[in-house]
Amino acid sequence: MKIAIEGCAHGELEKIYELIGSIQEEQNITVDLLICCGDFQSTRNLQDLQCMAVPQKHLDMCSFYKYYSGEKKAPILTLFIGGNHEASNYLQELPYGGWVAPNIFYLGYAGVVDCNGIRIGGISGIFKGHDYLKGRFEFPPYDEACKRSVYHQRQIDVFRLKQLTPTVDVMLSHDWPRGITRYGNETQLLRFKPAFREDIEGNRLGSAPCEGLVRMLQPPYWFAAHLHCKFAALVEHSEEKATKFLALDKCLPKRRFLQILDIPTDLDDKKREEGNVSTVRLKYDLEWLTILNLTNHLISIRTSNGYMPGEGSDERFNFTPSEEEKAKVLERFDNDLTIPDNFVRIAEPYQPDEEGTMDMRSVQQPQAFLNPQTTTFCDKLNIDDPLRLAMLMTGHKLNTSSYVDQQPDTDAKEQNVTTKGSFRFSNADELDVGEDEDEDCDRKEDAEDLQNSPKEPQTPVQTKLSLSSLLPQPKWRQHDSHDSDLSTTFNDSTPNCSIVSNPTPQKMGDHSTSALSESGLAVDGLNLSSPQQQMEPEALDNPPIKKFKRRNETIYTKDESD
């Protein structure tokens, strides 16, 4: 099974798919799955664009909206995690993952899925110590603080991932795991990115929680993005186990942003039998589903710090599920873990302005909406939607969209392609004005985060009502009736991994992408083992409100490494 790994997508789906298409043609291969490591930018319309933590001059609709509207369809099954440049309002609708467009699946805040026997896990966002212990309190419309804190990693997602039993075959993160540079060619990295030196020497570069996950899960592969450069490392856990780490660049000309990996699966035999036809299917991971169910009571929507249970406490702290617990969850899903194809549009897609003019200052952020995919998933698994809880707790109306459309008519779609303009706010290459301008923006954001961290982020709210008149009984209370060298991918001494450079692609689309960097093809035997209706608010007397104990506080050092 050939998997294309993309670094930061930054909304350039058309270019990515076209590049993969040229690689397939030149090398006579079929890419079965595309994985994007964050900054995906799934903006459906101009309102979504306002929910991105990006300077106004860099706001660009790019091409995702075409795949959302149905004008185009993703030619390859696409899986992605969130980064720090996202339409956070849209991703918040899908906290446990879901389809953001036909054939494009988001993993959620954290998630694990099975793709033809390959177990793929991931965690979205980046690490900031001052938000790590907080709950998921944010929802749109965001103030400037919440526009950033919403994509910061939270302890509950890391805690849940730590309950997994090995092995997760592929792990994804946007942030690099902290300390990973020690296992690659750090000297060459610093020649290429000298601004990293201070953070590396202070052990502040990357995510501390991801560092712990590398050591605990020990996946054969870990892919990341965020820092806009290609970097490979090999983390050895024992004589026979190691994690091959690879970070990739962003989608721009002359940047190393794409890598192709080959992992043998049963799919290869089926493809040979069926004439090289790709039949890739996503399934829920049963262990992950059970962990979500067992830890639902740990969900927090508070702005204050909370702590996960730990060894020595008087409550359960190990949520690695038993076979009996997994069997109960499997029964809830009628013994079928296939992820349903239940994508639905609940926001109007972007319509390019024929005159090409639009004052973004007049565009407002949207209200928060509940997504039917999440409602269906939560009802089936008997867990809570944190977005729904946060809205209820602050006295907000539960919004369900009145915009639900059908797949556009093919003839009309083709007609629109010829009549609509190609309005864009900025040329894609302008996102890279000066090689490190984007990183300067991130560092500026870090400074703003530190400045804002003593304050409690302010979420716009309506007049608060009595909790007893708002909160339905939470489901957790309900009874369950049912590169050493940056120009190569991995160190040449890495076993079972060989590299083949791809030919340089030709011109694609409106922008010349002949300079889009080479991809490598990793081949040979890797032999990975794959291991109720929505409730409306009702008046309740004395509603149960969860309280966090300040337990195990010493094991959570508040790291303000930004």
N, C-alpha and C positions, 0 to 999 in steps of 0.2 A: 504494500500500500504506500503510495507516494504522497507525502504531505508537504505542502508549501508553507513555510514559516515566514511571516511578515513582521517587521519591527513596528514602528509607528505608522499607521495607515494615513492619518490626517485627512480622512474623507476622500482620498483619491482612489476609489474603488475601480473606476473605469480603467485607469492606468495599470493598476495591479492585475486585474483580470486580463488585460491585453498583453502584458508582459508574460504572464503565465501561459497564455495562448501561444505566443511566439516560441516559448521554450518547448512546449509540447510538440509544436510542429517541427522545430529544428532537431529535437532529440528523439522524436517518434516515441514519446511516452504519454501517459495519461496521469495527470495530477488528480487525486481523488478527494483531497481535503485541503482547504486553506485555513490556516490559523493566524490570527492577528493579535499582537501582544499589546493592545491598548492604543489610546488616542485615535479611536475608530471614527469618532465624530458622526454618529448616526442622527444627523439633524434632518428632521422631516420638513421643516418650514422655518420661516424667519423668527417665529416665536421661540422655537427650540434653540436657535442660534444665540438668542439673548441669555440663555441659561449656561453658556459656556464661559469659563473663566479665562477669557482671551481678550487682549486689547481690541477695541472697536476696529482699529485699522486692519486687523488681521482676520476679521470675521469673513468667512467665505463659505457659501453653500456647498461647494464642491459637487460631488456626484451621487451621494447616498440617496438623496430624495428620489432619484430616478428608479432605484430598486425598490424603494418604499411604495411609490405610487403605482408600480406595475408597468411603467414605461419600458423598463428593462428587467431581466431576471438574472440573478447571480448564476453564472454558468458552472460554478463549483460550490459544493457545500462549504459554507464559511462559518467558522467558529471564532469568537473573540471575547476578550476580557476588556474591562474599562481602564482608562488611564486618567490623566488629569486635564485633558482637553476633550471634554465630552458634552453631549447634550444630556446633562445629568438628570433633568426632569424626565426624559424618556426612559433612561436606564433605571430610575427609581421606581417606575411602574412595574419593573421586572426584577425584584430583589433576588429571586431564586432562579433567574434566567428565563429565557423565552425567545421567540422569534421576533426580531425587529423588522424583518422584511422576509418575503419568501426565500427560503434556502439560506438565510443568514441568522445564526443562533448566538445569543449572548449568554455567557455562563453565570451571570449574576454577580452579587458581591463576592461570593466564592461558590465554587461548584465542581462537580465531578460528573462526567458522562462517559458512556461506553460508545466507541465508534468502531464497529466491526471487530470487536475484541480488544481494542486498544483503550486503556483507561486513561482519560485525559482530565486533569484537574487544573484549577486556576484560581487566582485571587486578584480582584480588581483594585485599582487605585494606587496611591502612594502612601508612605508612612510619615506621619507627623505625631510626635510624642504627646503633644497637648490635646489631641483628639482621640487617641487610641483607645482609651478606657471609657469613652462616652458612648451613649446610645445613638440610634439613628433618629435624631430629632428633626432633621431638616426636611422641608418640602417646599416646592415653588408656590408663589414667586419668592426667589431668594434675595437676601441682602448680600452685600459683597463678601461678608465673612462666610455665610452659609454656602455661597456659590463655590467656595473652596473646600470647606470642611466636609461637604457632602461626598467628595471623592477620596477622603482620607480613610485608610484601613482601620477597621475596628477589631477589638480583641475577640468578639464572639465568632467572627469568621475564621480567625486563626485557630481559636480553641476547637472549633468544629473540625477543621482540617487535621488537627492533631489527633483526632479520634480514629482516623483512618488506619486500617491495617495495610502494610505494604503489599503489593507494590502499585503505586501510581506510575504508569509508564512514562507519561509526559506531564510536566508541571509548567504552568504559565504564570508570569507576574509582569506587571508593567515596570515597577521599581526593580532594581537589581537587589539580590540578597546582599546584605551588608558583609563586607570582608571578602567578597568573591574575587576581587582583583588580586589577592595574594596567590591565587591558584592559576593565574595566567601571566602573560607578559606585561607586567605592570609598568616596567620601564618604557616600553614602546607606547603604551596607552598614555602615559604622561607626556611623551613627546608630541603626541597627537592632540591631547587634551590637557594642557598644563594647568588649567583652572581647577582640575580635580585634585591637585596635590594636597591642598589644605584639608579637604574633607577626608581623603584617604589616610593621611597621616594622623588625623583625629578620630579615625574609625567612625566617620559619620556618613560616608557615602553608601546610600542604599537603605534597605528596609531591615531593621533588626528582627522583626517577626519572620520575615522570609528566610533570614539566616538560620533561625531555629527550625523552620520547616525543611530546609535542605538537609539538615542533620537528622531530623526525625524520620522523614519520609524516604530519603535517599533514592529519589527517582532516577532512572537511567538518563533522562533528558530534562533540562530546565531551560526555558526560553524566556527572554525579557526584551525590553526596549528602553524607552524614556530618555536615556542620556545621549541619543543620537550619534552613536558610533557602533562599529562592529567589534566585539570583543569575545574571545573564547577562553574557557578555563576548564580544568579537570579537577574535580573534588573527589579525592579517594577516601572512601569510608572504611574499607577493609581490603584484604588482598584480592578479593573477587568482586567487590561492589564499588562503583564510582558513578558520579553524576557528571555528565557532559553538559556544561553551561555554554550558552551562546546568546549574546545580546546583538540585536540588529539595529540598523539605522532607520531613518524615516524615508518615506517614499518621495524622493527627489532625484533628478538626474545626477549621475556620478556619485551616488551614495549606495552603500552596501546594505540593502534593506530586505533582501529576499534570499532564502535558503530552501533547498528541497531535500527532504529526508525520506529514506525508504525503509519501512518497517514491514517485514514479511507477516502476512496474516492469511486467513482462509480466503480472504477476498481475492488474492492473487490467483488461486486455483479456479474460482468462479469466473473471473475475468477471462481466463484462458478458455474456459468451457463456453463462455457466452460471446466470444469474439471481441475481447477487450472492452466490454461494456461495464462501466463503473456502477456498482450497486452499493452505495455507501448509506448506512443507516445510523442514526443517533438513538441511543437508548439511555434511560435514566440509570444511574448507578444505585443498586439496591442498598448498599451499605450507607451511601451518602443520604439517600432518602430517609433511612431509619435514624441516622444521626440528627437530621433536621427535625424529625418528629420528637425524638427524645430530649432535645435541647430547646424546644420551643419556649419553655418557661423562663429561659435565660435572656430572652429578647428584652432590650431596653430601648426606650425612646426618650430618655432623660438627657439633659445637658450636663449633668453631674457624672462623676466617675463611678463605675461599678466594677465588680470583680467576679471572675469565674470561680466556681468551686474548686478546691484543691485537696490534695491528699491530707488526711487528718481532720477534715471537717465532718460534721454530722449529717451530711447529705451526699448524694451520689456525685462523684467527680469524674469517674471513668464512664464515658458514653460510647465506647466501642461496642456495637450492638451484638447481642447473642443471636444464635440461629433462630430461636423462637421469636425474638423481636423483629428480625428481618422477615420472617414468615408472615407475621401479622400485617406488615406494611405491604408485602407482595400481594396479600389477599385484597387489600384496599385497591390495588391497581389491577385486580382481576387477572393476576398472573401474567400481565403483559406490560413490560417496561418500555415499549416503543414510545418515543416522544411524539405526541400527536401533532399533526400538521394543522395547528389551530390559530395561525396568524390572522389578525384582524386589524384593520386601520381604524383608529379612534381619533386621529387628528388629520386635518386636511393637508394634503401634500403641497409642497411649494410649487407655485406657478411662475415661471420666469417672466419678468416684466419685459414686454416687447420693446419698450423705449429704453430699457437698461438703466433706469434711474430709481432710486429708493433711498429715502432718508431713514437710516437704521435707528436714529434717535426717537422716531415716532413709533417704533415697534416695542410692544410691552411683553414681558414674560407671561406665559400662560398660567392658569391655575393648575393645581395638581389633579390628576385623574386616576381612577382605579382602572387597571387593565384586566379585561376578562380572562386572559391567560393566567394571570396570577390568582384571580379569584377561584378559577376552576382548580388550579393546582393546590391551593391552600385548603379548599374544601375537601378534596380527595385525600390529602395527607393529614388533615385535621391540625393545621398550624395557622399562625397569624401572619398577615401581611403587615410588616412594620410601618409602611407608608400609611396604611389605613388606621393603624393604632395612633400614630403621631397626629393625624388630622383630627381624630376623635378626641384625643386628650386635650387639644388646644381649642376645641369648640368649633372646628371647621366642618363645613358641609362635605359629605362624601359625594364627590362629583363623578358621575358617569357620563361618558361622551354621548352627545346626540349625533355625532358624525361617525357613522359606520357604513362604509361603502363596499361595493362589490368589485371584483377584478375588472379593470377597464376593458372595454371592447377592443379587440385587436386592431380592427380597421381604424377606429378612432385614435387609438394609440399611435399607429403609424402615421396618421394624418397630423397629429399634434407634433410629431418629431420634425416634420417638414415646415410647420408654421410657427412654432415657438422660437423665441430668441434663445441665445445661450448666455443669459445674464449671469455675471459673476462679480463679486465685490472686489476681488483682487486676483491678479495672476498667481497661479499656484507657486511659482518660483519666488514671488515676493514674500512668501512665508519664511524664506531663508535669507533675508536681507542681512548680509554679514553672517559668517558661518555659525557664530555662537549667539546670535541675537535671541533665538528662541530659548537658549539656556539662560541668557541674561534675564529674560522674562520670568523664568522659573525661579531664579535666585531672588528676583524682586518680590515674587510671591512669597518665598520663604521669609523674607524680612517682614512682609506684611503680616504673615501668619504669626510671627513672634510678637509683633506689635499688638496684634488683636487677641493673642492667646489669653491674657488675664481677664478679658471681658467675656461674658456669656453672649454667644451669637444671638442676634435678634431676628426672629422669624416673624414676618408680618402676620398678625392675627386679628380676627374679629373679636367682638366682645365675648368674653368667655362665659360659658353657661355652666351650670352645675354638672359635675361629673356624673352624678347619679341619674341625670336626665339624658346623658349621652352614651355612656359606655355599655355595649352589650357584654355579655359574659365572655372573656377571652377564651380562646380554644384551649389554652394550656390549663384552664380550670375545668373544662368540660370532661365528662367521663367518656372514655373511648369505647364506644359500643362495638366497634369492629377492630580566545586564540593565543597560543603562545605567540603566533604571528597573526597580525590583524588581517593579513590578506588571505589567510586560510581559515577553515572552519574549526577543526579540532586539531590538537597536537598530532603529528604524524604517528606518534607511538601509541595513540589511542587504538585499542583493539576493535576489530570489526567495524571500522569506519574508514572508508576511502573517499576521496574528494575528486570530483570531475568538474572542471570549469565549464560553464555554459557559454555558447557563442554570444557575442554582443547583439542584443535585439535591435531591430530596425525602427524606423520612425513610427510613432503611435499617436493617433489623434491629432489634436491641434498643436501640441507642443512636441518638439523633437525629443524623443527619449532614447535616441541611439546611444546616449551616454549613460543610461541606466546601468548600474554596475552589474558585474557578473553574479550569477547564482552558483552555488555548488550543489552537486548531487551526491549525497551520501548513500552508499550502497553496501552490499554484502550482508552476511548473516548476522542480524542483530538479535533474533530469536527472543523477543520480549514476551514474557508470560502475561497474558491478559487477565489477568486475574478474573353537602347539604346546601343548600342554596345560600347565597350571601345574606347574612343577617342585617337587618336594618336596626338603627339605634333604638333601644327601648329604655324606658325609665326603670332603673333598678335601684333598690334600696341597698345602701352600703356596698357599692361595687368593689370587687377585689382589686386592689392596686398593689402591684409587685413592689417589693422593697429589696434593695441590694444591701447585703451585709458587707462591712468593710473587712472582708476576710482575705487572708493571704496577701495583704497589701505589700509585704516586703518583697514578694517575688515579682512585682510589677514596678520596676524603677521607672519613674517618669522621665523618659528620655526626650529632651527638647532638641535632639539632633535634627536640624533642618537643613 
